[in-house]
Amino acid sequence: MRTEQDGSTRPSRPRHIFAPEYLAWLAERDEPHTAPEADFAGPWHLEPHPQGGWAVLREGESLDFGSTPTAVFRKKEAAQLAAAILPGTGRRLRYRLGPDPDPQGFPILLEGHLAGHSRHFNEDLLAALNTVDALAAAPRDFAWLLDALGGLALEHVDRIAVARLASADG
Protein backbone atom coordinates (compact mmCIF):
# COMPACT_ATOMS: atom_id res chain seq x y z
CA MET A 1 0.00 0.00 0.00
CA ARG A 2 1.10 3.51 -0.71
CA THR A 3 1.43 6.05 2.07
CA GLU A 4 -0.32 9.38 1.54
CA GLN A 5 1.07 12.72 2.76
CA ASP A 6 -1.37 12.65 5.69
CA GLY A 7 0.06 9.28 6.84
CA SER A 8 -2.90 7.23 5.67
CA THR A 9 -2.53 4.40 3.21
CA ARG A 10 -4.55 3.43 0.19
CA PRO A 11 -4.66 0.10 -1.54
CA SER A 12 -2.53 -0.44 -4.62
CA ARG A 13 -4.19 -0.41 -8.01
CA PRO A 14 -5.98 -3.70 -8.73
CA ARG A 15 -4.61 -5.74 -11.63
CA HIS A 16 -8.11 -7.01 -12.58
CA ILE A 17 -11.66 -6.06 -11.68
CA PHE A 18 -12.99 -9.51 -12.61
CA ALA A 19 -12.26 -12.62 -10.57
CA PRO A 20 -9.55 -14.83 -12.10
CA GLU A 21 -12.01 -17.76 -12.08
CA TYR A 22 -14.47 -15.74 -14.17
CA LEU A 23 -11.79 -14.74 -16.66
CA ALA A 24 -10.64 -18.39 -16.92
CA TRP A 25 -14.23 -19.50 -17.53
CA LEU A 26 -14.61 -16.88 -20.30
CA ALA A 27 -11.34 -17.99 -21.88
CA GLU A 28 -12.79 -21.49 -22.40
CA ARG A 29 -15.79 -20.21 -24.36
CA ASP A 30 -15.93 -19.38 -28.06
CA GLU A 31 -15.41 -15.70 -28.72
CA PRO A 32 -18.28 -13.72 -30.29
CA HIS A 33 -17.93 -12.53 -33.88
CA THR A 34 -17.18 -9.04 -32.53
CA ALA A 35 -14.02 -10.21 -30.70
CA PRO A 36 -11.49 -9.12 -33.37
CA GLU A 37 -12.97 -5.63 -33.49
CA ALA A 38 -12.99 -5.38 -29.69
CA ASP A 39 -9.41 -6.64 -29.52
CA PHE A 40 -8.09 -3.84 -31.73
CA ALA A 41 -10.62 -1.07 -31.00
CA GLY A 42 -8.38 0.55 -28.42
CA PRO A 43 -8.22 3.30 -27.44
CA TRP A 44 -4.45 3.28 -27.79
CA HIS A 45 -1.74 5.35 -26.19
CA LEU A 46 2.02 5.66 -26.51
CA GLU A 47 4.75 5.34 -23.91
CA PRO A 48 8.50 5.73 -24.28
CA HIS A 49 10.03 2.25 -24.46
CA PRO A 50 12.97 1.56 -22.12
CA GLN A 51 15.02 0.10 -24.98
CA GLY A 52 14.34 3.15 -27.11
CA GLY A 53 11.47 4.16 -29.30
CA TRP A 54 7.74 4.19 -28.58
CA ALA A 55 5.44 1.45 -27.32
CA VAL A 56 1.83 1.26 -28.55
CA LEU A 57 -0.45 0.03 -25.76
CA ARG A 58 -4.18 -0.11 -25.05
CA GLU A 59 -5.60 2.33 -22.53
CA GLY A 60 -5.31 0.64 -19.15
CA GLU A 61 -2.03 -1.04 -20.11
CA SER A 62 1.36 0.31 -19.17
CA LEU A 63 4.96 -0.78 -19.34
CA ASP A 64 5.09 0.19 -15.64
CA PHE A 65 2.56 -2.60 -14.91
CA GLY A 66 4.39 -5.19 -17.03
CA SER A 67 2.10 -4.96 -20.06
CA THR A 68 3.47 -6.18 -23.36
CA PRO A 69 3.10 -3.54 -26.08
CA THR A 70 1.15 -4.38 -29.21
CA ALA A 71 3.97 -2.77 -31.19
CA VAL A 72 7.18 -0.81 -30.61
CA PHE A 73 8.56 1.69 -33.13
CA ARG A 74 11.78 3.64 -33.21
CA LYS A 75 10.04 6.78 -34.43
CA LYS A 76 7.13 8.37 -32.61
CA GLU A 77 5.40 9.19 -35.91
CA ALA A 78 5.29 5.49 -36.84
CA ALA A 79 3.82 4.64 -33.43
CA GLN A 80 1.19 7.35 -33.94
CA LEU A 81 0.30 5.91 -37.34
CA ALA A 82 -0.05 2.45 -35.81
CA ALA A 83 -2.30 3.84 -33.06
CA ALA A 84 -4.41 5.46 -35.80
CA ILE A 85 -4.89 2.34 -37.93
CA LEU A 86 -4.98 -0.47 -35.34
CA PRO A 87 -8.72 -0.06 -34.62
CA GLY A 88 -9.48 -0.45 -38.33
CA THR A 89 -7.54 -3.71 -38.56
CA GLY A 90 -10.10 -5.45 -36.38
CA ARG A 91 -13.14 -3.93 -38.05
CA ARG A 92 -15.35 -5.81 -40.45
CA LEU A 93 -14.39 -4.61 -43.90
CA ARG A 94 -17.01 -2.45 -45.56
CA TYR A 95 -15.34 -2.46 -49.00
CA ARG A 96 -14.77 -5.65 -50.95
CA LEU A 97 -13.56 -6.39 -54.45
CA GLY A 98 -15.84 -8.42 -56.67
CA PRO A 99 -14.02 -11.48 -58.08
CA ASP A 100 -15.42 -11.32 -61.62
CA PRO A 101 -14.84 -8.31 -63.88
CA ASP A 102 -17.59 -6.79 -65.97
CA PRO A 103 -17.08 -4.44 -68.96
CA GLN A 104 -16.19 -1.58 -66.56
CA GLY A 105 -13.64 -3.57 -64.54
CA PHE A 106 -13.69 -5.30 -61.17
CA PRO A 107 -16.66 -4.24 -59.04
CA ILE A 108 -15.90 -2.45 -55.79
CA LEU A 109 -18.63 -3.27 -53.32
CA LEU A 110 -19.57 -1.19 -50.28
CA GLU A 111 -21.44 -3.40 -47.82
CA GLY A 112 -22.50 -5.62 -50.70
CA HIS A 113 -23.68 -2.82 -52.99
CA LEU A 114 -21.86 -1.57 -56.07
CA ALA A 115 -19.78 1.49 -55.19
CA GLY A 116 -17.48 1.64 -58.22
CA HIS A 117 -15.03 -0.26 -60.38
CA SER A 118 -11.29 -0.86 -60.54
CA ARG A 119 -9.52 -1.52 -63.81
CA HIS A 120 -7.36 -4.17 -62.10
CA PHE A 121 -7.95 -6.73 -59.33
CA ASN A 122 -6.20 -4.45 -56.84
CA GLU A 123 -6.38 -5.80 -53.28
CA ASP A 124 -3.98 -3.10 -52.04
CA LEU A 125 -6.47 -0.44 -53.17
CA LEU A 126 -9.21 -2.12 -51.14
CA ALA A 127 -6.99 -2.50 -48.07
CA ALA A 128 -6.13 1.21 -48.19
CA LEU A 129 -9.77 2.15 -48.84
CA ASN A 130 -10.88 0.16 -45.78
CA THR A 131 -8.14 1.76 -43.67
CA VAL A 132 -9.14 5.29 -44.66
CA ASP A 133 -12.82 4.38 -44.20
CA ALA A 134 -12.05 3.27 -40.64
CA LEU A 135 -10.14 6.51 -39.93
CA ALA A 136 -12.96 8.64 -41.33
CA ALA A 137 -15.41 6.93 -38.97
CA ALA A 138 -13.31 7.38 -35.84
CA PRO A 139 -12.23 10.95 -34.94
CA ARG A 140 -10.08 9.74 -32.02
CA ASP A 141 -8.07 7.52 -34.37
CA PHE A 142 -7.91 10.19 -37.07
CA ALA A 143 -6.36 12.52 -34.48
CA TRP A 144 -3.40 10.10 -34.21
CA LEU A 145 -2.89 10.50 -37.95
CA LEU A 146 -2.92 14.28 -37.61
CA ASP A 147 -0.41 14.06 -34.75
CA ALA A 148 1.88 11.95 -36.94
CA LEU A 149 1.73 14.44 -39.82
CA GLY A 150 3.52 17.21 -37.98
CA GLY A 151 3.21 20.96 -38.29
CA LEU A 152 4.56 21.51 -41.80
CA ALA A 153 2.27 18.93 -43.39
CA LEU A 154 -0.71 20.29 -41.44
CA GLU A 155 0.08 23.81 -42.70
CA HIS A 156 -0.03 22.47 -46.26
CA VAL A 157 -3.28 20.59 -45.53
CA ASP A 158 -4.74 23.80 -44.14
CA ARG A 159 -3.84 25.84 -47.27
CA ILE A 160 -5.16 23.10 -49.60
CA ALA A 161 -8.43 22.81 -47.66
CA VAL A 162 -8.94 26.61 -47.66
CA ALA A 163 -8.25 26.77 -51.42
CA ARG A 164 -10.75 23.97 -52.07
CA LEU A 165 -13.39 25.71 -49.96
CA ALA A 166 -12.78 28.96 -51.84
CA SER A 167 -13.10 27.27 -55.23
CA ALA A 168 -16.29 25.48 -54.13
CA ASP A 169 -17.80 28.81 -53.05
CA GLY A 170 -16.62 30.70 -56.14
C-alpha positions as CSV (number, residue, x, y, z in Angstrom):
1,M,0.0,0.0,0.0
2,R,1.1,3.5,-0.7
3,T,1.4,6.0,2.1
4,E,-0.3,9.4,1.5
5,Q,1.1,12.7,2.8
6,D,-1.4,12.7,5.7
7,G,0.1,9.3,6.8
8,S,-2.9,7.2,5.7
9,T,-2.5,4.4,3.2
10,R,-4.5,3.4,0.2
11,P,-4.7,0.1,-1.5
12,S,-2.5,-0.4,-4.6
13,R,-4.2,-0.4,-8.0
14,P,-6.0,-3.7,-8.7
15,R,-4.6,-5.7,-11.6
16,H,-8.1,-7.0,-12.6
17,I,-11.7,-6.1,-11.7
18,F,-13.0,-9.5,-12.6
19,A,-12.3,-12.6,-10.6
20,P,-9.5,-14.8,-12.1
21,E,-12.0,-17.8,-12.1
22,Y,-14.5,-15.7,-14.2
23,L,-11.8,-14.7,-16.7
24,A,-10.6,-18.4,-16.9
25,W,-14.2,-19.5,-17.5
26,L,-14.6,-16.9,-20.3
27,A,-11.3,-18.0,-21.9
28,E,-12.8,-21.5,-22.4
29,R,-15.8,-20.2,-24.4
30,D,-15.9,-19.4,-28.1
31,E,-15.4,-15.7,-28.7
32,P,-18.3,-13.7,-30.3
33,H,-17.9,-12.5,-33.9
34,T,-17.2,-9.0,-32.5
35,A,-14.0,-10.2,-30.7
36,P,-11.5,-9.1,-33.4
37,E,-13.0,-5.6,-33.5
38,A,-13.0,-5.4,-29.7
39,D,-9.4,-6.6,-29.5
40,F,-8.1,-3.8,-31.7
41,A,-10.6,-1.1,-31.0
42,G,-8.4,0.5,-28.4
43,P,-8.2,3.3,-27.4
44,W,-4.5,3.3,-27.8
45,H,-1.7,5.3,-26.2
46,L,2.0,5.7,-26.5
47,E,4.8,5.3,-23.9
48,P,8.5,5.7,-24.3
49,H,10.0,2.3,-24.5
50,P,13.0,1.6,-22.1
51,Q,15.0,0.1,-25.0
52,G,14.3,3.2,-27.1
53,G,11.5,4.2,-29.3
54,W,7.7,4.2,-28.6
55,A,5.4,1.5,-27.3
56,V,1.8,1.3,-28.5
57,L,-0.5,0.0,-25.8
58,R,-4.2,-0.1,-25.0
59,E,-5.6,2.3,-22.5
60,G,-5.3,0.6,-19.2
61,E,-2.0,-1.0,-20.1
62,S,1.4,0.3,-19.2
63,L,5.0,-0.8,-19.3
64,D,5.1,0.2,-15.6
65,F,2.6,-2.6,-14.9
66,G,4.4,-5.2,-17.0
67,S,2.1,-5.0,-20.1
68,T,3.5,-6.2,-23.4
69,P,3.1,-3.5,-26.1
70,T,1.1,-4.4,-29.2
71,A,4.0,-2.8,-31.2
72,V,7.2,-0.8,-30.6
73,F,8.6,1.7,-33.1
74,R,11.8,3.6,-33.2
75,K,10.0,6.8,-34.4
76,K,7.1,8.4,-32.6
77,E,5.4,9.2,-35.9
78,A,5.3,5.5,-36.8
79,A,3.8,4.6,-33.4
80,Q,1.2,7.4,-33.9
81,L,0.3,5.9,-37.3
82,A,0.0,2.4,-35.8
83,A,-2.3,3.8,-33.1
84,A,-4.4,5.5,-35.8
85,I,-4.9,2.3,-37.9
86,L,-5.0,-0.5,-35.3
87,P,-8.7,-0.1,-34.6
88,G,-9.5,-0.4,-38.3
89,T,-7.5,-3.7,-38.6
90,G,-10.1,-5.5,-36.4
91,R,-13.1,-3.9,-38.0
92,R,-15.4,-5.8,-40.5
93,L,-14.4,-4.6,-43.9
94,R,-17.0,-2.4,-45.6
95,Y,-15.3,-2.5,-49.0
96,R,-14.8,-5.7,-50.9
97,L,-13.6,-6.4,-54.5
98,G,-15.8,-8.4,-56.7
99,P,-14.0,-11.5,-58.1
100,D,-15.4,-11.3,-61.6
101,P,-14.8,-8.3,-63.9
102,D,-17.6,-6.8,-66.0
103,P,-17.1,-4.4,-69.0
104,Q,-16.2,-1.6,-66.6
105,G,-13.6,-3.6,-64.5
106,F,-13.7,-5.3,-61.2
107,P,-16.7,-4.2,-59.0
108,I,-15.9,-2.4,-55.8
109,L,-18.6,-3.3,-53.3
110,L,-19.6,-1.2,-50.3
111,E,-21.4,-3.4,-47.8
112,G,-22.5,-5.6,-50.7
113,H,-23.7,-2.8,-53.0
114,L,-21.9,-1.6,-56.1
115,A,-19.8,1.5,-55.2
116,G,-17.5,1.6,-58.2
117,H,-15.0,-0.3,-60.4
118,S,-11.3,-0.9,-60.5
119,R,-9.5,-1.5,-63.8
120,H,-7.4,-4.2,-62.1
121,F,-7.9,-6.7,-59.3
122,N,-6.2,-4.4,-56.8
123,E,-6.4,-5.8,-53.3
124,D,-4.0,-3.1,-52.0
125,L,-6.5,-0.4,-53.2
126,L,-9.2,-2.1,-51.1
127,A,-7.0,-2.5,-48.1
128,A,-6.1,1.2,-48.2
129,L,-9.8,2.1,-48.8
130,N,-10.9,0.2,-45.8
131,T,-8.1,1.8,-43.7
132,V,-9.1,5.3,-44.7
133,D,-12.8,4.4,-44.2
134,A,-12.0,3.3,-40.6
135,L,-10.1,6.5,-39.9
136,A,-13.0,8.6,-41.3
137,A,-15.4,6.9,-39.0
138,A,-13.3,7.4,-35.8
139,P,-12.2,10.9,-34.9
140,R,-10.1,9.7,-32.0
141,D,-8.1,7.5,-34.4
142,F,-7.9,10.2,-37.1
143,A,-6.4,12.5,-34.5
144,W,-3.4,10.1,-34.2
145,L,-2.9,10.5,-38.0
146,L,-2.9,14.3,-37.6
147,D,-0.4,14.1,-34.8
148,A,1.9,12.0,-36.9
149,L,1.7,14.4,-39.8
150,G,3.5,17.2,-38.0
151,G,3.2,21.0,-38.3
152,L,4.6,21.5,-41.8
153,A,2.3,18.9,-43.4
154,L,-0.7,20.3,-41.4
155,E,0.1,23.8,-42.7
156,H,0.0,22.5,-46.3
157,V,-3.3,20.6,-45.5
158,D,-4.7,23.8,-44.1
159,R,-3.8,25.8,-47.3
160,I,-5.2,23.1,-49.6
161,A,-8.4,22.8,-47.7
162,V,-8.9,26.6,-47.7
163,A,-8.2,26.8,-51.4
164,R,-10.8,24.0,-52.1
165,L,-13.4,25.7,-50.0
166,A,-12.8,29.0,-51.8
167,S,-13.1,27.3,-55.2
168,A,-16.3,25.5,-54.1
169,D,-17.8,28.8,-53.0
170,G,-16.6,30.7,-56.1
